[in-house]
């Protein structure tokens, strides 16, 4: 979670956009709504660079949006899943999906 020393915008919409408003964070969350994913699965699914994915996953974990579970296996297995806070975004992401479907069906040339 963000610490008190880190400032968030006073506007609630701006706060939400700051936390999850990037292209990659929304697509990561879209995937994690289905099931937990491993790093390489996310990278291949999203066609994203390792650095950008790592940076976004770390930020989302720090903000409490997802959890990172390391399994004590050889080789190590790491899975990412939405936290309870991340799961609370489900209706918002589903609304974005519904809006996108409506747009594609009714407004796109």
Buried (B, 14 or more C-beta within 10 A) or exposed (E): EEEEEEEEEEEEEEBBEBBBEBEBBBBBBBBBBEEBBEBEBBBEEBEBEEEBBEEBBEBBBEBBBBBBEEEEEEEEEBBBBBBEBBBEBEEEBEEEEEEEEEEEEEEEE
